[in-house]
Amino acid sequence: MKNFSSEKYTYGYIGSEDFTMYPLLPPGSFIQVDEDRSRVEEKKWRSELERPIYFVETRDGHTCCWCSMRKEEIILQPHPLSPVAVRILRHPQEAEVLGQIVGVAMKLTEWHALDASPGSKALSALN
């Protein structure tokens, strides 16, 4: 088991209104960022789970997203199920990759809302 706290990493919080990487990284999640991995990897990914998610600083704040580079531009790509649009910004003037997300801690209870009242069918289905 690896210790979650380390001086090698930076930690962040995904705001309650940030749906950029939803459902992979729901709002309210805590993230662990490896600042040594700040260069965008360009290759083919077999699935969304293999593709690196980056922690990016923009003029508007911070975001977590998939990234790709095109000359002097960085393309900030949200999850396909997210309501957030793709953004293309000048790199490094308007956006800079601070590192790759390597860990996440999230609440699961809010995303699995069931009627847990005594005698409910949802509760008995879990037992």
C-alpha positions in Angstrom: 0.0 0.0 0.0 1.4 3.4 -1.0 1.2 6.3 1.4 -1.2 9.0 0.0 0.8 11.9 1.6 4.1 12.7 0.0 6.2 15.8 -0.7 6.4 14.7 -4.3 2.7 15.5 -4.9 0.4 18.5 -4.9 -3.2 18.1 -3.9 -6.3 19.8 -5.1 -10.1 19.9 -4.9 -12.5 19.8 -7.8 -15.1 22.5 -7.1 -18.8 21.6 -6.6 -19.7 23.2 -10.0 -16.9 21.7 -12.1 -18.2 19.0 -14.3 -15.3 19.0 -16.8 -14.3 15.3 -16.2 -17.7 14.1 -14.9 -18.4 11.2 -14.4 -14.7 10.1 -14.0 -13.9 12.9 -11.6 -17.1 14.1 -10.0 -17.3 17.6 -8.4 -16.2 17.5 -4.8 -13.3 15.0 -5.4 -9.8 15.5 -4.0 -7.0 14.9 -6.5 -3.3 14.0 -6.2 -1.1 15.6 -8.8 2.4 14.5 -9.9 4.1 17.7 -10.9 7.0 15.7 -12.6 4.5 14.7 -15.2 3.7 18.1 -16.7 4.4 17.2 -20.4 1.4 16.2 -22.4 1.7 12.6 -23.8 0.6 12.2 -27.4 -0.4 8.7 -28.4 -3.3 6.4 -29.0 -5.2 5.3 -25.9 -7.3 2.1 -25.8 -9.8 3.5 -23.3 -10.6 6.7 -21.4 -9.2 5.0 -18.3 -5.7 4.8 -19.8 -5.6 8.4 -21.0 -3.8 10.7 -18.6 -5.8 13.5 -17.0 -3.9 16.7 -16.4 -4.2 19.5 -13.9 -4.1 22.7 -15.9 -3.8 26.4 -14.8 -5.6 28.9 -17.0 -6.3 32.6 -16.7 -9.7 31.7 -15.3 -8.4 29.3 -12.6 -7.7 25.6 -12.7 -9.2 22.6 -14.4 -8.7 18.9 -14.8 -9.0 17.5 -18.3 -7.5 15.5 -21.1 -5.0 17.5 -23.2 -3.5 17.5 -26.6 -1.0 19.9 -28.2 -1.2 21.6 -31.6 1.8 23.8 -32.4 1.5 26.6 -29.8 -2.0 25.7 -28.7 -3.3 23.4 -26.0 -6.6 21.7 -26.4 -8.5 21.1 -23.1 -10.8 18.2 -23.7 -13.6 17.4 -21.2 -15.2 14.0 -20.8 -17.6 13.3 -23.6 -20.6 13.0 -21.1 -19.6 16.4 -19.6 -21.7 19.5 -20.4 -18.4 21.5 -20.6 -17.1 22.5 -24.1 -13.7 21.8 -25.5 -11.4 24.8 -25.1 -8.4 25.8 -27.3 -5.9 28.1 -25.6 -2.4 29.5 -26.4 0.3 27.6 -24.6 1.9 28.6 -22.3 0.4 32.2 -22.4 -3.2 31.2 -21.5 -2.8 27.7 -20.1 -0.1 25.6 -18.5 0.0 22.0 -17.5 0.9 21.7 -13.8 1.0 18.0 -13.7 -0.8 14.7 -14.2 -3.5 13.5 -11.8 -2.3 10.2 -10.3 -4.8 9.8 -7.4 -8.4 10.7 -6.5 -10.6 10.5 -3.5 -14.3 10.9 -4.0 -17.6 10.4 -2.2 -19.7 7.6 -3.6 -22.8 8.1 -1.5 -24.1 11.2 -3.3 -23.9 9.5 -6.7 -25.9 6.4 -5.6 -28.9 8.0 -4.0 -31.4 5.3 -3.0 -34.4 5.4 -0.9 -33.0 4.0 2.4 -36.1 4.3 4.5 -36.9 1.2 6.6 -38.7 -1.5 4.5 -37.9 0.1 1.1 -37.3 -2.2 -1.8 -34.0 -0.4 -2.6 -32.6 -1.2 0.8 -33.7 -4.8 0.7 -32.2 -5.2 -2.7 -28.8 -4.4 -1.3 -29.1 -7.1 1.5 
